[in-house]
Amino acid sequence: MYQGESAALHMDDASFEKLSRYIIANYGIKLPPSKRSMLESRLNKKVRTLGLTSYTEFIDYIFSDKGKKDELWRVVDLITTNKTDFFREPSHFQFLSDIYLPAYMQQKGLRNLKVWSAGCSTGEEPYSLVMLFEEFRKQYAAFNYSILASDISVRAIQAAHQGIYRAERTSVIPSAWKRSYLLKSKDDNSSLVRVKPMFRNKITYRRINLIEPTDSALQGTHDLIFCRNVLIYFDRVVQENVIRKLMTCLKPGGLLFLGHSESVMGMNVPLKQIQPTIYQRPDVIA
């Protein structure tokens, strides 16, 4: 190895501007100048793997016809943040278990509960929902549900579909639930666990860009939408546009769950807050 071979590459102003403009225009993700060092840390290995020596060459390549086809989506994957946990923000799950689901069974009977985990990351959120719903089914055998889970990151969706996690990441899951829903590795030295196949199959995964036009097949079809800790990466205008699109995907009276650091305050959206960061769609959207 010659001296300096592994030295970090630095992104020039023009390359940063072009990449950040593309990301916010196509994915709504804010990339202010303070994020430049983060981009460098995530992209340096990719630049070198492609055999390039500067970010100018890298940007020219990923925006070429071949680069757009082969590499640009992988760059987006590297830029997106996939941070989540099982039963993150537990008050939402408590609300579902104690209030929403019992009332739903009384009001809706046998109808299938349809849920969308928008921004599902590596799958902890939708699998938390599966565990909660399956526990509820032990009390109400007639209860049925379906879950759509989506993310902008192909890499995150692939990880979610596999359902493999380090055991320490499952520490918040009750021991009895772990026995019901998770498999230990056959390798005694492995610290990995995997969601059992019958529960992995409860979820349909799709790559969905929340700032693109809404798929007509999703409109008015969901009882619950979880879009938690996703809006924080968008500016205010994009946040409001995304919320309006999600509202059209809820059934009248359906619920939208946001992250505890997110709010619709000051937005022109006719959502009714029924609990902190839990909002209800009106019967008619103006």
HELIX and SHEET records of a PDB file:
HELIX    1   1 ASP A   13  TYR A   27  1                                  15    
HELIX    2   2 PRO A   33  LYS A   35  5                                   3    
HELIX    3   3 ARG A   36  THR A   49  1                                  14    
HELIX    4   4 TYR A   55  ILE A   62  1                                   8    
HELIX    5   5 ASP A   65  ASP A   70  1                                   6    
HELIX    6   6 LEU A   72  ILE A   79  1                                   8    
HELIX    7   7 PRO A   90  PHE A   95  1                                   6    
HELIX    8   8 LEU A   96  TYR A  100  3                                   5    
HELIX    9   9 LEU A  101  LYS A  108  1                                   8    
HELIX   10  10 GLU A  124  ARG A  137  1                                  14    
HELIX   11  11 VAL A  154  GLN A  162  1                                   9    
HELIX   12  12 ALA A  167  THR A  170  5                                   4    
HELIX   13  13 SER A  175  TYR A  181  1                                   7    
HELIX   14  14 PRO A  197  ARG A  200  1                                   4    
HELIX   15  15 SER A  216  LEU A  218  5                                   3    
HELIX   16  16 LEU A  231  TYR A  233  5                                   3    
HELIX   17  17 ARG A  236  CYS A  249  1                                  14    
SHEET    1   A 7 ILE A 203  ARG A 207  0                                        
SHEET    2   A 7 TYR A 145  ASP A 151  1                                        
SHEET    3   A 7 LEU A 113  ALA A 118  1                                        
SHEET    4   A 7 HIS A 222  CYS A 227  1                                        
SHEET    5   A 7 LEU A 250  LEU A 258  1                                        
SHEET    6   A 7 ILE A 278  GLN A 280 -1                                        
SHEET    7   A 7 LYS A 272  GLN A 275 -1                                        
SHEET    1   B 3 ILE A 164  ARG A 166  0                                        
SHEET    2   B 3 LEU A 192  VAL A 195 -1                                        
SHEET    3   B 3 LEU A 182  LYS A 184 -1                                        
END                                                                             
